[in-house]
C-alpha cells in the first residue's frame, strides 16, 4: 500500500489492527515514515495482554507556537481503540490531507491509545476500572450518583449469564422509575463503587495526568485548537454521530462546532444525541490545560450494534469482579463479545469509519487554516 494510492477495501483494512500491540507497532512505524515528531508515554507497572509495553504514543506534524492545532485521539475507552487507531493510521497514509494541513499552517497532533491498558486487555475501563470519560472532574467534589446504588446489584448479578428473575427485576425498576431515570442512574458516572460500572475514580488516573501533560506541551501558545475524539458503540451501524465535546450550556462553543463540522453536530446536554450527558469526559481537559486557546471539539461516535453493548459491558464487568468463576472458554467468549460490541470486523464498516473521519479532519483543517 502506498500513501498516494486511492484507498480500497484491502488498504483500508490494513489500517485497522487485530490487537493493541499490532496497532501500536503500525502507528509508530507509519509516524516515523511520515517524519512526525514522536513521543512515548509508558504506563509503568503494567503489561499488555501479550506481555507488551503499554504506552500512549503521540505524533506531531507541524511546529509548536501559535499555529492552530488539529487533534485526533483514540482509545479513551480502551476497546474502542480498534476504531480510533484505524482512523489515525488512515490519516498517516493520507499524504494529501497531511499536505493540505501543512499548506494551511495547521499542526496535526495524533494521540494514540489514551487508555492503552483497556485497549490491550479488551476492557472499556483502565487498569483501575476507571471510565476515563468520567474521570476528568474536580475531585474536591467527586461525582455523587446515589441512584447508581439502586441499580448496581441488578446490572452486576453474582452469576452470569443473568437469570430470568434478574431480567424481570431490571424491567420492574424501569417500569417504576422510567427509562430515562434508569439510564441516568447507570451511565452518568459514580465514585463510590470501585468495582462497578462507569466508575469515575477518586483521583486523576495515569491517563488523565498523561493526557493533560500532552495538551499542555503541544497546546501551549496555540490560538485555536480543534479536537476529534473517536468512540464507538452508540447509534446506527457505521454512522459517525458528531457529538459536541463542550460543557453543558456552552452554546456559543456549540455554534462554533457546527460552523466547522456542520449543522448535524448534536449536544448530549440538549438531549438530541444517542449519548447521554455524563460528568467528567476527557475532551474537556483542553479547557483547563489550554485556557489561551479557542478550543472546540467533537466526539465521532460510530455505531456498531448498540443493542449488544450494554450486555457485553455487564458480562465483562462480571468477569472483572469474578475472575476465577469463568472457564477459559467463557472468558474468551466474553472478551470477544465486548470486542464485537465496539468494533465491527467488516470492510464496509471500516470504510464508512475511515471516510467519515477523513471528512471531519478536512473540515477542521479548512476551518482552522489560513
C-alpha positions in Angstrom: 0.0 0.0 0.0 1.4 3.4 -1.0 0.5 6.6 0.7 -0.6 8.3 -2.6 -2.8 5.5 -3.9 -6.6 5.7 -3.5 -7.8 3.6 -0.6 -9.7 0.4 -1.4 -11.1 -2.3 0.9 -7.7 -4.0 1.4 -5.8 -0.8 2.0 -8.4 0.5 4.5 -8.4 -3.0 6.2 -4.7 -2.7 6.6 -5.2 0.5 8.7 -7.0 -1.5 11.3 -5.4 -3.9 13.7 -6.1 -7.3 15.4 -4.9 -6.1 18.8 -3.2 -3.3 20.6 0.4 -4.5 20.1 -0.2 -4.5 16.3 -1.9 -1.1 16.4 1.0 0.5 18.3 3.7 -1.0 16.1 1.9 0.2 13.0 1.3 3.7 14.4 5.0 4.2 15.4 6.3 2.8 12.1 4.0 5.0 9.9 4.6 8.1 12.0 8.4 7.6 11.6 8.0 7.1 7.9 5.9 10.3 7.7 8.6 12.3 9.6 6.4 13.1 12.5 7.8 14.1 15.8 7.2 11.2 18.1 7.0 10.8 21.9 6.1 7.8 24.0 4.4 7.9 27.4 4.8 4.5 29.0 2.4 3.1 31.6 4.8 1.8 34.2 4.0 -1.2 36.3 1.5 -2.7 33.8 2.0 -5.0 30.9 -0.3 -5.8 28.0 -2.3 -9.0 27.3 0.7 -10.3 25.4 3.3 -9.0 27.9 3.9 -6.0 25.7 4.8 -2.4 26.8 1.8 -0.2 27.3 2.0 3.4 26.2 0.2 6.4 24.9 2.1 7.4 21.8 2.0 10.9 20.3 2.8 12.1 16.8 3.0 15.7 15.8 3.1 17.2 12.3 4.0 20.9 12.2 5.6 23.3 14.5 4.8 24.4 18.0 4.0 28.1 18.6 0.8 29.9 17.9 -0.3 27.9 14.8 -3.7 26.3 15.1 -3.7 22.7 16.2 -5.9 19.8 15.0 -6.0 16.8 17.4 -7.2 13.3 16.6 -7.3 10.9 19.6 -8.1 7.3 20.1 -8.7 4.8 22.9 -10.2 6.8 25.7 -12.4 3.8 26.2 -9.7 1.1 25.6 -11.6 -1.5 23.5 -12.9 1.4 21.3 -9.3 2.0 20.3 -9.5 -0.5 17.4 -11.6 2.0 15.6 -9.8 5.2 16.6 -6.4 3.7 15.9 -7.6 2.7 12.4 -8.7 6.3 11.7 -5.3 7.6 12.8 -3.4 5.1 10.7 -5.6 6.1 7.7 -4.5 9.7 8.2 -0.9 8.7 8.4 -1.3 7.1 5.0 -3.1 10.2 3.7 -0.3 12.4 2.3 -2.8 14.6 0.5 -4.6 15.6 3.7 -1.4 16.0 5.7 -0.1 18.2 2.9 -3.3 20.2 3.0 -2.8 20.8 6.7 0.8 21.9 6.1 -0.2 24.3 3.3 -2.8 25.9 5.6 -0.5 26.2 8.5 -2.3 23.7 10.7 -0.3 21.5 13.0 -1.7 17.9 13.5 -1.4 16.0 16.7 -2.3 12.3 16.9 -2.7 10.9 20.4 -2.8 7.1 20.1 -4.3 4.8 22.8 -5.1 7.2 25.7 -6.1 4.1 27.6 -3.5 1.5 26.5 -4.4 -1.0 29.2 -8.0 -1.2 28.2 -7.1 -1.4 24.5 -4.7 -4.3 25.1 -6.8 -6.2 27.7 -10.1 -5.7 26.0 -11.7 -3.5 28.7 -13.6 -0.3 28.2 -12.0 0.9 31.5 -8.4 1.4 32.6 -6.1 -0.6 34.9 -8.1 0.7 37.9 -11.5 0.0 36.4 -11.9 3.8 35.8 -14.0 5.0 33.0 -11.8 7.8 31.7 -14.8 9.7 30.3 -16.0 10.1 34.0 -12.5 10.8 35.5 -12.0 14.4 34.4 -13.7 16.0 37.3 -12.9 18.2 40.3 -12.1 15.6 42.9 -12.8 18.0 45.7 -16.3 17.4 44.5 -16.5 13.8 43.4 -19.4 12.5 41.3 -22.3 11.7 43.6 -24.9 9.5 42.0 -26.9 7.9 44.7 -29.3 6.3 42.2 -26.5 4.1 41.0 -26.5 2.2 44.3 -30.0 1.0 43.4 -29.0 -0.5 40.0 -25.6 -1.9 40.6 -26.8 -5.2 42.0 -29.3 -5.5 39.2 -26.7 -4.9 36.5 -24.0 -6.9 38.1 -25.5 -10.1 39.4 -23.4 -12.7 41.2 -23.9 -15.2 38.4 -23.5 -15.0 34.6 -25.4 -15.3 32.4 -28.1 -13.5 34.3 -31.3 -15.3 35.3 -34.8 -14.6 34.1 -35.5 -13.2 37.6 -32.7 -10.7 37.1 -34.2 -9.6 33.8 -37.6 -9.2 35.4 -36.1 -7.1 38.3 -34.5 -4.7 35.8 -37.8 -4.5 34.0 -39.6 -3.7 37.2 -37.1 -1.0 38.1 -37.5 0.6 34.6 -41.3 0.4 34.9 -41.2 2.1 38.3 -38.7 4.8 37.6 -38.8 5.3 33.8 -36.2 4.6 31.1 -34.5 8.0 31.3 -34.0 7.8 35.1 -32.7 4.2 34.8 -30.1 5.2 32.2 -29.1 8.4 34.1 -28.6 6.3 37.2 -26.4 3.8 35.3 -24.2 5.9 32.9 -23.8 9.3 34.5 -20.8 8.2 36.5 -20.2 7.3 40.1 -17.3 7.5 42.6 -18.5 5.1 45.3 -18.3 1.6 43.8 -14.7 0.9 42.6 -15.7 -2.4 41.1 -18.8 -1.0 39.5 -19.8 0.2 36.1 -18.9 3.8 34.9 -16.6 4.3 37.8 -15.2 7.8 37.9 -12.4 7.1 40.4 -11.4 9.2 43.4 -8.3 10.8 41.9 -6.9 11.6 38.5 -5.8 8.4 36.7 -2.5 8.0 34.9 -4.3 8.5 31.6 -5.8 11.7 32.9 -2.5 13.1 34.1 -0.7 12.0 30.9 -3.3 13.5 28.6 -3.2 16.8 30.4 0.6 16.9 30.1 0.3 16.2 26.4 -2.2 19.0 25.9 -0.1 21.5 27.9 3.0 20.6 26.0 1.5 20.8 22.5 -1.3 23.3 23.1 0.9 25.9 24.7 0.6 29.2 22.8 -1.9 27.9 20.3 -4.7 30.3 19.3 -7.1 27.7 18.1 -7.5 24.0 18.8 -9.9 21.6 17.2 -10.2 18.1 18.7 -11.8 15.0 17.2 -12.1 12.1 19.7 -13.1 8.8 18.2 -15.5 6.5 20.1 -17.8 3.6 19.2 -20.8 1.7 20.5 -23.8 4.0 20.1 -26.1 4.8 17.2 -26.8 3.2 13.8 -24.2 0.8 12.5 -21.4 2.7 10.7 -22.8 6.2 11.2 -20.5 8.6 12.9 -22.6 10.9 15.1 -20.9 14.2 15.7 -21.3 15.0 19.4 -20.3 18.4 20.8 -17.4 18.0 23.3 -18.1 21.2 25.3 -19.7 21.5 28.7 -23.4 21.9 29.2 -24.5 25.5 28.4 -21.6 26.3 26.1 -24.0 27.5 23.4 -21.5 29.7 21.5 -19.0 26.9 21.5 -21.6 24.5 20.1 -22.3 27.1 17.3 -18.6 27.1 16.6 -18.5 23.3 16.3 -21.4 23.4 13.9 -19.7 26.1 11.8 -16.8 23.6 11.4 -18.4 20.3 11.2 -22.0 21.1 10.1 -25.5 21.6 11.4 -25.7 17.9 12.4 -23.4 18.4 15.4 -25.5 17.4 18.4 -25.2 18.0 22.1 -25.9 15.5 24.7 -26.8 18.3 27.1 -29.5 19.4 24.7 -31.0 15.9 24.6 -30.6 15.2 20.9 -27.7 12.8 21.0 -27.5 9.0 21.2 -25.2 9.6 24.1 -26.4 10.8 27.5 -24.8 13.7 29.2 -22.0 12.4 31.5 -19.8 14.1 34.1 -16.0 14.3 33.5 -15.4 13.5 29.9 -11.8 13.7 28.7 -12.1 16.2 25.9 -13.0 18.9 28.3 -9.3 18.8 29.6 -8.4 21.3 26.8 -10.4 24.0 28.6 -8.2 23.7 31.7 -4.9 23.0 30.1 -5.0 25.4 27.2 -7.0 28.4 28.5 -5.5 30.8 26.0 -6.9 28.9 23.1 -10.3 28.9 21.4 -11.0 25.2 21.8 -13.7 23.3 20.1 -14.3 19.6 19.6 -16.5 16.7 18.8 -16.7 13.1 19.6 -17.1 11.0 16.5 -19.3 8.2 17.9 -19.5 5.3 15.4 -22.5 2.9 15.7 -21.8 -0.8 15.9 -24.7 -2.8 17.5 -25.8 -0.7 20.4 -28.4 -3.4 21.4 -25.4 -5.6 22.4 -23.1 -3.0 24.0 -24.6 -2.9 27.5 -25.0 -6.6 27.7 -21.3 -7.0 26.7 -20.2 -4.4 29.3 -22.2 -6.2 32.0 -20.6 -9.5 31.1 -17.1 -8.2 31.0 -17.6 -6.4 34.4 -18.9 -9.6 35.9 -15.7 -11.3 34.7 -13.6 -8.5 36.3 -15.5 -9.0 39.6 -15.3 -12.8 39.5 -12.1 -13.6 37.6 -11.9 -17.2 38.9 -15.6 -18.1 38.3 -15.3 -18.3 34.5 -13.8 -21.1 32.5 -11.2 -20.3 29.9 -13.8 -20.7 27.2 -16.3 -18.4 28.9 -13.6 -15.8 29.5 -12.6 -15.8 25.8 -16.2 -15.6 24.7 -16.9 -12.6 27.0 -13.9 -10.7 25.8 -14.8 -11.5 22.1 -18.3 -10.3 22.8 -17.0 -7.0 24.1 -14.7 -6.5 21.2 -17.5 -7.2 18.7 -19.8 -4.8 20.5 -17.4 -1.9 19.9 -15.6 -2.9 16.7 -17.2 -4.3 13.5 -14.7 -6.5 11.8 -16.1 -5.8 8.3 -14.7 -3.9 5.3 -17.9 -1.9 4.7 -17.9 -0.7 8.3 -14.2 0.2 8.3 -14.7 2.1 5.0 -17.5 4.1 6.5 -15.5 4.9 9.6 -12.4 6.0 7.7 -14.3 8.0 5.1 -16.3 10.0 7.7 -13.3 10.7 9.8 -11.4 12.0 6.8 -14.3 14.4 6.0 -14.3 15.6 9.6 -10.5 16.1 9.6 -10.7 18.0 6.3 -13.5 20.3 7.6 -11.4 21.1 10.6 -8.3 21.7 8.6 -10.1 24.1 6.3 -11.7 26.0 9.2 -8.6 26.3 11.2 -6.1 27.2 8.4 -5.4 30.4 6.7 
